[in-house]
Amino acid sequence: MPPAPDETPSSDRRSFRLAYAPGVTPAKWVGVWRERLPDVDLVLVPVDALDGGAALREDRADAGLLRMPVPGDDVSMIPLYTEVPVVVVGKEHAIAAFADIAVSDLEDEVLLRPLDESLEWPELPGQPATERPASTGDAVELVAAGVGVVVVPQSVARLHHRKDVTYRPVTDGPGSRVGLAWLEGRSTDLVEEMVGIVRGRTANSSRGRSKPDAAPTTAEPRAATKNSSAPPSKAQLKSAAARLAADRKAAFERKSAARTGAKRGGKPSIGKRGKR
């Protein structure tokens, strides 16, 4: 289950509002945010499956973990992962006897398509229902009543779990893509922080937020930092290999001299360490 929405932050602190769609679990990124930016309140904003874009445009959220695609040319989005689709059926349904199914196995089933459906079907399987349920929750209730079946992302099936229904993976069904979305015209430093977190950037990344007390850096030091992390050239690698070979040869010679001196009862030669 996703963490509960945070309380309204105090007026004297900065805050960042992160929307999330049903079934999406932001806990992993929330933990990193709170560790990395303890001075910025992260406020979680639950939204309906198809309400993510509106939440951004109506300024109810600064960014969102939403199901793709989000309609509109004004939305930037970074894909994060794709969820497996599952078919939700009654506990006594014949499909429940299988570990997984293919789309073709739905040919004779009444397929319920709720109005908040987030899957993109290239071609609809099964038999169409007489009308579309208002929500996924309503569709699952109809499934429990034996009216039909519904295909949803796996996390959504878990969200609407009931004792009288079960679900099975649809191996060739349409996956549900989840990504981080924000409006192009509202990219702030905190949005960039969240982008860095979901992309796995470290706290010391050059794109991360500067420390409050750090002096501003100039273009020249930044260039030096970038060059210092560049991969070594072929000449550098060749020189390093030559030095390593010379060190190994010198160590071998010292060990041989020590063994020879011990056999003759003399003392091993010293003072030649590092001489090449």
LUMDREN-977589 format. One record per atom (N, C-alpha, C): x, y, z; residue in three letters. Coordinates in pm, whole numbers, padded with zeros to 5 digits, always signed. Each point is the difference from the previous one (the first is absolute). Example, Ala and Ser with C-alpha at 12.3 -4.5 7.8 and 13.67 -1.06 7.14 Angstrom:
+01319-00569+00780ALA-00089+00119+00000ALA+00090+00120+00000ALA-00035+00105-00072SER+00082+00119+00006SER-00077+00109+00073SER
This chain:
+00084-00119+00000MET-00084+00119+00000MET+00088+00125+00000MET-00040+00106-00075PRO+00080+00122-00001PRO-00011+00071+00133PRO+00101+00081+00035PRO-00007+00072+00125PRO-00115+00099+00000PRO-00057+00029+00117ALA-00112+00092+00010ALA+00044+00141-00038ALA-00090+00080-00059PRO+00037+00137-00035PRO+00049+00076+00122PRO+00100+00083-00020ASP+00054+00079+00110ASP-00098+00108+00041ASP+00020+00049+00121GLU-00079+00113+00046GLU+00047+00126-00072GLU-00088+00101+00002THR+00036+00127-00063THR+00125+00056+00064THR+00103+00034-00079PRO+00126+00046+00058PRO-00016+00138+00064PRO+00089+00031+00092SER-00003+00131+00063SER+00037+00107-00101SER-00051+00121+00021SER+00015+00107-00099SER+00144+00049-00014SER+00084-00028+00100ASP+00137+00050-00006ASP+00097-00102-00060ASP-00050-00109-00056ARG+00085-00100-00063ARG-00038-00016-00146ARG+00098-00035-00081ARG-00029-00031-00139ARG-00068-00136-00007ARG-00078-00021-00106SER-00067-00129-00016SER-00002-00039-00147SER-00017-00129-00022PHE-00009-00054-00136PHE-00117-00097-00002PHE-00093+00019-00094ARG-00122-00081-00007ARG+00016-00106-00110ARG-00008-00124+00041LEU+00019-00112-00094LEU-00131-00079-00011LEU-00060+00005-00118ALA-00122-00077-00025ALA+00037-00145-00030ALA-00093-00092+00026TYR+00024-00140-00038TYR-00132-00066-00035TYR+00004-00082-00105ALA-00120-00067-00051ALA-00030-00124+00082ALA-00123-00051-00006PRO-00036-00121+00074PRO+00092-00117-00036PRO+00046-00070+00102GLY+00087-00115-00019GLY+00148+00035-00002GLY+00034+00124-00029VAL+00141+00041-00004VAL+00049+00020+00143VAL+00117-00054+00031THR+00056+00008+00134THR+00123+00091+00000THR-00013+00122+00054PRO+00113+00093-00002PRO+00097-00015+00117PRO-00020-00099+00086ALA+00076-00008+00126ALA+00151+00003-00020ALA+00051-00071-00103LYS+00145-00008-00021LYS+00059+00139-00023LYS-00063+00080-00084TRP+00051+00132-00032TRP-00027+00100+00112TRP-00111-00021+00071VAL-00030+00087+00114VAL+00109-00012+00105VAL+00044-00123+00027GLY+00106-00021+00099GLY+00129+00071-00037GLY+00038-00007-00129VAL+00122+00067-00046VAL-00016+00151+00013VAL-00117+00052-00037TRP-00024+00144+00008TRP+00016+00049+00145TRP-00063-00068+00093ARG+00003+00045+00140ARG+00139-00010+00060ARG+00079-00094-00050GLU+00137-00011+00047GLU+00088+00110-00060GLU-00027+00031-00127ARG+00085+00094-00073ARG-00042+00145+00020ARG-00130+00025+00017LEU-00049+00136+00014LEU-00088+00011+00125LEU+00058-00014+00117PRO-00079+00003+00123PRO-00065+00136+00026PRO+00048+00105-00067ASP-00054+00133+00022ASP-00114+00034-00095ASP-00040-00095-00085VAL-00110+00023-00095VAL-00107-00107+00024VAL-00119+00043+00036ASP-00110-00093+00025ASP-00046-00063-00131ASP-00015-00132-00001LEU-00055-00070-00116LEU-00145-00034+00030LEU-00091+00057-00077VAL-00144-00019+00020VAL-00052-00094-00109VAL-00055-00115+00039LEU-00053-00097-00096LEU-00146+00034-00032LEU-00030+00000-00131VAL-00133+00038-00046VAL-00060-00115-00081VAL-00089-00081+00058PRO-00062-00108-00077PRO-00095+00057-00105PRO+00006-00055-00121VAL-00087+00046-00108VAL-00066-00121-00067VAL-00109+00024-00069ASP-00065-00106-00076ASP+00088-00041-00117ASP-00027-00117-00055ALA+00085-00055-00105ALA+00018+00094-00118ALA-00106+00073-00038LEU+00006+00087-00116LEU+00004+00147+00038LEU+00027+00031+00126ASP-00005+00136+00050ASP+00138+00062+00016ASP+00105-00075-00031GLY+00135+00049+00024GLY+00034+00127-00074GLY-00034+00005-00129GLY+00030+00119-00079GLY-00074+00122+00053GLY-00125-00018+00040ALA-00078+00111+00055ALA+00060+00049+00131ALA+00049-00093+00082ALA+00061+00040+00127ALA+00122+00089-00023ALA+00076-00027-00105LEU+00117+00082-00032LEU-00044+00136-00055LEU-00095+00000-00091ARG-00043+00125-00064ARG-00075+00091+00097ARG-00072-00059+00094GLU-00075+00080+00099GLU+00086+00036+00119GLU+00129-00029-00007ASP+00095+00033+00105ASP-00035-00065+00133ASP-00051-00123-00007ARG-00022-00078+00122ARG+00121-00086+00032ARG+00094-00010-00095ALA+00121-00079+00020ALA+00111+00060-00085ALA+00124-00014+00048ASP+00116+00049-00074ASP+00052-00104-00100ASP-00021-00126+00031ALA+00038-00111-00088ALA-00085-00120+00042ALA+00006-00107-00080GLY-00082-00115+00034GLY+00057-00131-00050GLY-00020-00106+00077LEU+00031-00136-00043LEU-00129-00053-00061LEU-00009+00005-00132LEU-00126-00022-00071LEU+00014-00110-00105LEU-00114-00047-00044ARG-00002-00101-00106ARG+00004+00069-00136ARG+00083-00053-00087MET+00019+00059-00132MET-00101-00061-00099MET-00032+00082-00102PRO+00044+00139-00021PRO-00091+00098+00074PRO+00053+00117+00030VAL-00081+00110+00054VAL-00030+00092-00117VAL-00127+00018-00035PRO-00033+00080-00118PRO+00050+00144+00011PRO+00040+00057-00114GLY+00042+00139-00005GLY+00145+00015-00039GLY+00028+00104-00080ASP+00136+00027-00045ASP+00080+00079+00102ASP-00063+00041+00109ASP+00068+00082+00100ASP+00058-00083+00114ASP-00002-00133-00014VAL+00045-00088+00109VAL+00131-00067-00038VAL+00099+00012+00088SER+00125-00076-00013SER-00011-00124+00086SER+00056-00111-00046MET-00015-00125+00074MET+00122-00089-00017MET+00042-00060+00112ILE+00110-00095+00000ILE-00056-00138+00031ILE+00007-00096-00093PRO-00049-00136+00029PRO+00084-00064+00111PRO-00066-00068+00093LEU+00069-00064+00112LEU-00007-00152-00007LEU-00118-00056-00020TYR-00014-00144-00007TYR-00132-00034-00067TYR-00016-00127-00038THR-00123-00048-00063THR-00057-00114+00084THR-00127+00012+00032GLU-00067-00102+00081GLU-00063-00109-00086GLU+00001-00121+00055VAL-00061-00114-00068VAL-00153+00013+00009VAL-00073-00024-00111PRO-00146+00001+00007PRO-00052-00134+00053PRO-00108+00004+00074VAL-00062-00122+00052VAL-00149+00006-00027VAL-00061-00117-00010VAL-00145-00007-00016VAL-00060-00038+00134VAL-00099+00077+00042VAL-00069-00026+00126VAL-00126-00082-00031VAL-00011-00114+00068VAL-00113-00092-00022VAL-00054-00046+00135VAL-00119-00060-00003GLY-00056-00056+00121GLY+00081-00121+00046GLY-00004-00030+00129LYS+00080-00110+00056LYS-00034-00134-00066LYS-00122-00017-00044GLU-00043-00126-00061GLU+00009+00000-00152GLU+00053+00105-00058HIS+00010+00009-00145HIS+00104-00100-00052HIS-00021-00050-00123ALA+00092-00098-00058ALA+00142+00055-00012ALA+00017+00130-00025ILE+00133+00059-00015ILE+00080-00013+00129ILE-00067-00005+00114ALA+00069-00008+00129ALA+00081-00128+00014ALA-00025-00099-00085ALA+00072-00127+00008ALA+00137+00008-00067ALA+00028+00108-00073PHE+00126+00013-00073PHE+00095+00096+00072PHE+00131-00017-00023ALA+00100+00090+00059ALA+00002+00133-00073ALA-00020-00001-00131ASP-00010+00122-00080ASP-00076-00033-00127ASP-00038+00104-00074ILE-00076-00021-00123ILE+00053+00093-00109ILE-00048-00023-00124ALA+00029+00088-00112ALA-00126+00080-00033ALA+00018+00107-00076VAL-00115+00082-00039VAL-00105-00083-00074VAL+00046-00095-00080SER-00094-00084-00076SER-00092-00082+00090SER+00042-00023+00126ASP-00084-00075+00093ASP-00121+00080+00047ASP-00002+00128-00032LEU-00113+00086+00040LEU-00106+00011-00109LEU+00018-00075-00106GLU-00087+00012-00118GLU-00148-00015+00032GLU-00035-00090+00090ASP-00140-00026+00030ASP-00048+00072+00126ASP+00084+00087+00056GLU-00037+00069+00124GLU-00060+00138-00027GLU-00088+00044+00088VAL-00051+00137-00004VAL+00105+00089+00066VAL+00060+00087-00080LEU+00107+00086+00050LEU-00058+00132+00050LEU+00016+00024+00128LEU-00044+00126+00061LEU+00111+00104-00015LEU-00037+00118-00047ARG+00098+00107-00019ARG-00046+00124+00077ARG+00050+00018+00121PRO-00042+00116+00080PRO+00042+00131-00064PRO-00068+00107+00033LEU+00030+00131-00059LEU+00136+00052+00043LEU+00054-00051+00112ASP+00133+00043+00043ASP+00108-00099-00044ASP-00028-00079-00102GLU+00097-00097-00051GLU+00126+00072-00050GLU+00118-00056+00034SER+00126+00062-00040SER+00078-00083-00102SER-00052-00117-00039LEU+00069-00085-00096LEU-00031+00042-00143LEU+00098-00017-00088GLU-00018+00032-00141GLU-00004-00130-00079GLU-00119-00038-00044TRP-00018-00125-00075TRP+00021+00024-00149TRP+00091-00073-00065PRO+00012+00011-00145PRO-00125-00055-00069PRO-00058-00103+00062GLU-00125-00058-00049GLU-00071-00064+00119GLU-00126+00036+00018LEU-00073-00048+00118LEU-00034-00148-00012LEU+00028-00078+00104PRO-00037-00142-00001PRO-00141-00019+00057PRO-00050-00122-00009GLY-00124-00034+00068GLY-00125+00064-00060GLY-00106-00007+00080GLN-00131+00055-00040GLN-00022+00132+00073GLN-00047+00103-00068PRO-00020+00129+00067PRO-00118-00006+00097PRO+00013+00070+00112ALA-00110+00010+00096ALA-00103+00100-00052ALA-00121-00006+00052THR-00106+00090-00047THR+00030+00145+00037THR+00070+00021+00110GLU+00039+00136+00039GLU+00130-00005+00079GLU+00065+00114+00010ARG+00128+00006+00069ARG-00020+00039+00147ARG+00060-00075+00093PRO-00009+00039+00141PRO+00065+00136+00023PRO-00049+00071+00101ALA+00051+00134+00027ALA+00143-00002+00051ALA+00039-00106+00070SER+00134-00006+00057SER+00049-00144+00004SER+00129-00017+00026THR+00056-00134+00014THR-00062-00073+00118THR-00026+00072+00108GLY-00065-00061+00116GLY-00137-00057-00035GLY-00077+00075-00082ASP-00132-00050-00044ASP+00016-00123-00089ASP+00104+00000-00085ALA+00022-00114-00088ALA+00034-00125+00081ALA+00080+00013+00105VAL+00035-00115+00083VAL-00124-00054+00072VAL-00090+00088+00040GLU-00125-00045+00062GLU-00083-00081-00099GLU-00002+00042-00126LEU-00074-00075-00102LEU+00066-00135-00025LEU+00134-00003+00003VAL+00072-00127-00015VAL-00039-00095+00113VAL-00007+00051+00122ALA-00037-00084+00114ALA-00143-00053-00015ALA-00084+00076-00070ALA-00139-00043-00021ALA-00014-00094-00120ALA+00113-00029-00068GLY-00003-00094-00112GLY-00040+00062-00132GLY+00009+00135-00011VAL-00043+00068-00122VAL+00103-00007-00111VAL+00129+00004+00032GLY+00105-00001-00102GLY+00137-00004+00064GLY+00100+00044-00076VAL+00137+00007+00052VAL+00054+00139-00031VAL+00108+00039+00070VAL+00062+00130-00026VAL+00151-00018+00004VAL+00070+00068-00091VAL+00146-00005-00005VAL+00054+00133+00051VAL+00089-00006+00098VAL+00055+00120+00064VAL+00148-00022+00030VAL+00075+00105+00032PRO+00138-00019+00048PRO-00001-00080+00130PRO+00104-00077+00024GLN+00004-00090+00115GLN-00018+00075+00133GLN+00062+00117+00014SER-00013+00073+00126SER-00143+00048+00023SER-00072+00028-00107VAL-00141+00043+00013VAL-00085-00119+00044VAL+00031-00119-00052ALA-00073-00120+00044ALA+00022-00023+00150ALA+00122+00021+00048ARG+00028-00014+00143ARG-00076+00105+00080ARG-00010+00122-00056LEU-00068+00109+00068LEU-00148-00031+00020LEU-00061-00071-00095HIS-00143-00034+00006HIS-00022-00147+00039HIS+00092-00054+00078HIS-00010-00141+00039HIS-00127-00029+00078HIS-00062-00112-00033ARG-00118-00051+00072ARG+00015-00150+00017ARG-00068-00056+00098LYS+00009-00143+00025LYS-00067-00082-00109LYS-00095+00059-00072ASP-00074-00077-00100ASP+00054+00016-00142ASP+00116+00067-00017VAL+00060+00011-00133VAL+00148-00034+00010VAL+00059-00029-00114THR+00144-00023-00008THR+00048+00057-00132THR+00129-00008-00028TYR+00050+00051-00128TYR+00114-00087-00049TYR+00018+00004-00132ARG+00106-00076-00066ARG+00070+00089-00103ARG+00133-00010-00012PRO+00072+00081-00100PRO-00045-00031-00142PRO-00007+00104-00082VAL-00028-00013-00144VAL+00134+00021-00071VAL+00062-00108-00042THR+00140+00004-00045THR+00025+00092-00119THR-00095+00012-00091ASP+00020+00083-00118ASP-00094+00120-00001ASP-00051+00036+00118GLY-00090+00115+00010GLY+00077+00131+00003GLY-00070+00114-00012PRO+00066+00131+00000PRO+00048+00037+00140PRO+00128+00028+00014GLY+00054+00042+00129GLY-00042+00143+00032GLY+00006+00033+00127SER-00034+00135+00044SER+00129+00072+00038SER+00034+00104-00073ARG+00124+00074+00026ARG-00023+00109+00104ARG+00093+00010+00093VAL-00005+00101+00105VAL+00120+00093-00016VAL-00023+00129+00015GLY+00110+00095-00015GLY-00017+00121+00089GLY+00105+00079+00010LEU-00004+00127+00072LEU-00037+00109-00099LEU-00105+00075+00030ALA-00049+00103-00092ALA-00002+00136+00068ALA+00023+00104-00080TRP-00011+00138+00047TRP-00027+00089-00121TRP-00048+00122+00023LEU-00027+00092-00108LEU+00129+00065-00046LEU+00018+00012-00130GLU+00123+00054-00057GLU+00029+00141+00052GLU-00103+00080+00015GLY+00021+00138+00043GLY+00019+00017+00149GLY-00003-00110+00075ARG+00013+00009+00146ARG+00112-00088+00052ARG+00108-00006-00071SER+00115-00078+00044SER+00081+00085+00098SER-00001-00038+00128THR+00069+00074+00104THR+00119-00081+00050THR+00076+00059+00094ASP+00113-00073+00057ASP-00047-00125+00074ASP-00120+00007+00061LEU-00051-00117+00072LEU-00049-00108-00096LEU-00055+00041-00113VAL-00036-00099-00103VAL+00127-00071-00047VAL+00108+00076-00021GLU+00127-00060-00042GLU+00054-00095+00107GLU-00023+00034+00127GLU+00042-00091+00107GLU-00074-00133-00010GLU-00133+00007-00024MET-00077-00124-00011MET+00041-00079-00124MET+00028+00070-00109VAL+00049-00067-00121VAL+00129-00075+00032VAL+00090+00066+00071GLY+00126-00066+00036GLY-00022-00121+00089GLY-00095+00008+00091ILE-00026-00112+00092ILE-00055-00120-00074ILE-00101+00021-00087VAL-00058-00114-00071VAL+00096-00058-00102VAL+00096+00081-00045ARG+00100-00051-00095ARG+00119-00064+00070ARG+00001+00007+00132GLY+00106-00066+00075GLY+00126+00081+00017GLY-00006+00131-00023ARG+00119+00082+00021ARG+00034+00005+00149ARG+00128+00009+00028THR+00044+00009+00139THR-00015+00143+00050THR+00009+00016+00132ALA-00012+00132+00060ALA+00110+00093-00046ALA+00116-00055-00039ASN+00114+00081-00042ASN+00002+00026-00150ASN-00107-00040-00069SER-00006+00022-00144SER+00007+00148-00031SER+00063+00033-00114SER+00013+00140-00039SER-00135+00064-00027SER-00104-00083-00024ARG-00133+00056-00023ARG-00081+00011+00128ARG+00057-00049+00109GLY-00071+00007+00127GLY-00004+00141+00053GLY-00077+00020+00107ARG-00013+00131+00059ARG+00128+00039+00072ARG+00043+00125-00012SER+00118+00047+00068SER-00027+00009+00149SER+00103-00021+00081LYS-00015+00015+00144LYS-00025+00147+00031LYS-00085+00030+00102PRO-00036+00138+00029PRO+00120+00089+00026PRO+00104-00049+00068ASP+00114+00083+00036ASP+00114-00006-00100ASP-00018-00075-00107ALA+00109-00016-00097ALA+00016+00125-00084ALA+00121+00037-00027ALA+00026+00116-00086ALA-00029-00037-00143ALA-00054+00095-00079PRO-00032-00032-00140PRO+00126-00034-00076PRO-00009-00100-00083THR+00115-00042-00079THR-00001+00071-00134THR+00117+00017-00057THR+00012+00065-00130THR+00009-00105-00108THR-00006+00044-00124ALA+00004-00096-00111ALA+00133-00074-00005ALA+00108+00069+00042GLU+00132-00063-00011GLU+00015-00121+00092GLU-00037+00010+00132PRO+00011-00118+00086PRO-00091-00113-00045PRO-00121+00035-00051ARG-00091-00106-00044ARG+00061-00079-00114ARG+00066+00070-00091ALA+00064-00069-00112ALA+00110-00092+00050ALA+00072+00046+00102ALA+00108-00081+00054ALA-00056-00126+00065ALA-00112+00013+00071THR-00062-00116+00063THR-00045-00100-00105THR-00057+00051-00107LYS-00046-00090-00105LYS+00117-00075-00063LYS+00110+00072-00028ASN+00116-00063-00062ASN+00065-00102+00093ASN+00001+00029+00132SER+00066-00091+00093SER-00070-00134+00009SER-00131-00003-00037SER-00072-00127+00005SER-00006-00070-00134SER+00069+00058-00100ALA-00001-00060-00133ALA+00079-00130-00001ALA-00034-00095-00086PRO+00074-00126-00007PRO+00143+00022-00046PRO+00099-00079+00048PRO+00140+00020-00039PRO+00022-00028-00148PRO+00099+00068-00057SER+00033-00021-00141SER+00080-00129-00016SER+00020-00043-00126LYS+00078-00121-00028LYS+00145+00016+00048LYS+00054+00122-00017ALA+00137+00024+00042ALA+00013-00013+00153ALA-00099+00053+00071GLN+00002-00010+00147GLN-00010-00145+00045GLN-00088-00076-00065LEU-00015-00141+00035LEU+00130-00077-00027LEU+00067+00031-00114LYS+00124-00068-00034LYS+00110+00032+00100LYS+00007+00128+00042SER+00100+00041+00098SER-00024-00067+00134SER-00128-00007+00042ALA-00034-00064+00128ALA+00036-00148-00003ALA-00024-00066-00114ALA+00032-00142-00013ALA+00152-00023+00008ALA+00077+00091-00062ALA+00147-00011+00004ALA+00051+00015+00142ALA-00056+00098+00075ARG+00042+00019+00139ARG-00032-00121+00085ARG-00119-00057-00023LEU-00039-00118+00077LEU+00092-00117-00028LEU+00037-00020-00128ALA+00091-00110-00036ALA+00137+00020+00062ALA+00048+00125+00001ALA+00131+00028+00060ALA-00001-00026+00150ALA-00111+00040+00066ASP-00012-00024+00145ASP+00001-00149+00031ASP-00073-00075-00081ARG-00005-00146+00023ARG+00139-00063-00021ARG+00073+00047-00104LYS+00133-00054-00027LYS+00095+00030+00115LYS-00005+00124+00052ALA+00087+00038+00111ALA-00031-00082+00124ALA-00131-00022+00026ALA-00038-00079+00118ALA+00050-00144-00014ALA-00007-00055-00122PHE+00047-00136-00023PHE+00152-00010+00022PHE+00071+00101-00049GLU+00146-00001+00016GLU+00039+00009+00147GLU-00071+00081+00079ARG+00031+00012+00142ARG-00023-00132+00073ARG-00112-00067-00033LYS-00029-00128+00063LYS+00106-00105-00037LYS+00045+00001-00126SER+00103-00096-00044SER+00131+00024+00072SER+00037+00129+00015ALA+00124+00034+00068ALA-00006-00041+00146ALA-00119+00017+00060ALA-00014-00036+00141ALA+00014-00151+00018ALA-00060-00076-00089ARG+00011-00146+00011ARG+00144-00046-00023ARG+00070+00059-00099THR+00139-00037-00028THR+00090+00033+00118THR-00019+00116+00063GLY+00080+00038+00114GLY-00021-00091+00118GLY-00127-00042+00020ALA-00030-00088+00113ALA+00067-00135-00017ALA+00005-00049-00125LYS+00063-00131-00024LYS+00151+00005+00023LYS+00062+00116-00032ARG+00146+00013+00014ARG+00042+00045+00141ARG-00100+00025+00083GLY+00031+00044+00137GLY+00031+00146+00008GLY-00015+00072-00110GLY+00028+00142+00002GLY-00126+00080+00021GLY+00010+00130-00007LYS-00116+00087+00014LYS-00046+00042-00137LYS-00128+00011-00017PRO-00051+00043-00131PRO+00038+00144-00030PRO+00019+00026-00125SER+00035+00136-00043SER-00115+00093+00027SER+00029+00118+00051ILE-00104+00098+00030ILE+00036+00130-00070ILE-00093+00092+00005GLY+00027+00132-00055GLY-00029+00012-00148GLY-00054-00107-00065LYS-00030+00008-00143LYS-00149+00012-00027LYS-00083+00018+00103ARG-00144+00008-00016ARG-00036+00120-00088ARG-00081-00023-00096GLY-00047+00107-00088GLY+00099+00040-00107GLY+00121-00062-00002LYS+00100+00038-00102LYS-00030-00078-00127LYS-00029+00074-00112ARG-00037-00064-00125ARG+00084+00055-00113ARG
